[in-house]
Amino acid sequence: MVFDAGIVGGGIGGTSTAYFLRQLFGKNAKIDIFEKKQVGGRLVTTNIEDNEIEAGGTLIHPQNMYMVNFTKLLGIFFPWI
């Protein structure tokens, strides 16, 4: 069985939905993300004076368990969480 999913929005909600659908359905899922600007939503890497800076989405609150768990799944760890 092939599962087709269309996700509107490429921010943290849309990209995490795509991630979890892929985990759930594997190669049996066809997943399309529709985003009018850039995937990542408010998360963006910008270049200032030849230095790459991570900007936007700068707050990850330790009580936001959805975000905390998602970062752990991706292997991203923060000292305050």
Backbone torsions as a table, in degrees:
resi	resn	phi	psi	omega
1	MET	NA	129.6	177.1
2	VAL	-100.4	134.9	-179.0
3	PHE	-110.3	123.9	177.3
4	ASP	-104.4	132.5	177.9
5	ALA	-134.2	134.8	172.0
6	GLY	-114.6	122.1	-177.3
7	ILE	-112.4	124.7	179.1
8	VAL	-94.9	116.3	179.4
9	GLY	106.4	127.6	-177.7
10	GLY	-109.8	26.9	174.9
11	GLY	-81.1	-162.2	-178.1
12	ILE	-61.6	-35.7	179.0
13	GLY	-66.0	-48.4	-179.2
14	GLY	-68.0	-43.4	-178.7
15	THR	-70.2	-35.6	177.5
16	SER	-70.5	-34.3	175.2
17	THR	-61.7	-45.3	177.8
18	ALA	-60.5	-42.6	179.6
19	TYR	-59.8	-49.5	-176.9
20	PHE	-70.3	-33.5	174.9
21	LEU	-64.1	-40.0	178.2
22	ARG	-64.1	-41.2	177.9
23	GLN	-62.6	-38.7	-176.6
24	LEU	-75.0	-44.0	-172.7
25	PHE	-107.4	-10.3	179.5
26	GLY	58.1	-140.0	-178.1
27	LYS	-71.7	-7.4	178.7
28	ASN	-80.7	2.5	179.9
29	ALA	-109.9	133.1	169.7
30	LYS	-105.8	112.8	-172.9
31	ILE	-117.9	123.6	176.0
32	ASP	-117.0	130.7	174.7
33	ILE	-106.0	127.3	179.2
34	PHE	-107.5	115.0	-177.2
35	GLU	-136.9	128.0	-176.8
36	LYS	-77.5	-22.3	-179.3
37	LYS	-112.5	-91.7	-178.7
38	GLN	-139.0	145.1	175.8
39	VAL	-66.3	135.1	-177.4
40	GLY	120.9	-12.5	178.8
41	GLY	59.2	-124.5	-179.6
42	ARG	-75.5	-10.7	178.0
43	LEU	-78.9	131.1	-178.4
44	VAL	-156.1	144.9	171.7
45	THR	-103.4	126.9	-179.8
46	THR	-124.0	160.3	-178.2
47	ASN	-111.5	119.8	177.3
48	ILE	-124.6	117.4	179.7
49	GLU	49.2	50.5	178.3
50	ASP	65.0	18.7	175.1
51	ASN	-118.4	130.8	175.7
52	GLU	-80.5	126.6	-177.8
53	ILE	-121.7	133.3	173.8
54	GLU	-85.6	122.7	-177.2
55	ALA	-128.6	156.4	178.6
56	GLY	78.6	155.8	178.8
57	GLY	52.1	39.0	-170.5
58	THR	-80.6	-6.5	-176.1
59	LEU	-109.6	117.2	171.2
60	ILE	-119.4	103.1	-176.9
61	HIS	-79.9	133.8	-176.8
62	PRO	-63.7	-15.0	177.9
63	GLN	-92.6	-4.1	174.7
64	ASN	-83.5	85.7	-171.9
65	MET	-64.4	-28.3	176.8
66	TYR	-62.3	-47.9	-179.0
67	MET	-70.4	-41.1	178.6
68	VAL	-59.3	-48.0	-179.6
69	ASN	-65.6	-38.1	-179.3
70	PHE	-66.2	-42.7	178.8
71	THR	-64.5	-36.7	177.6
72	LYS	-65.2	-40.2	177.2
73	LEU	-60.2	-35.7	-178.4
74	LEU	-84.8	-3.5	179.3
75	GLY	80.1	22.9	178.7
76	ILE	-103.7	124.0	-177.4
77	PHE	-123.2	140.4	179.2
78	PHE	-119.6	138.8	-175.9
79	PRO	-64.4	-24.7	-177.9
80	TRP	-89.1	-1.2	179.5
81	ILE	-106.9	NA	NA
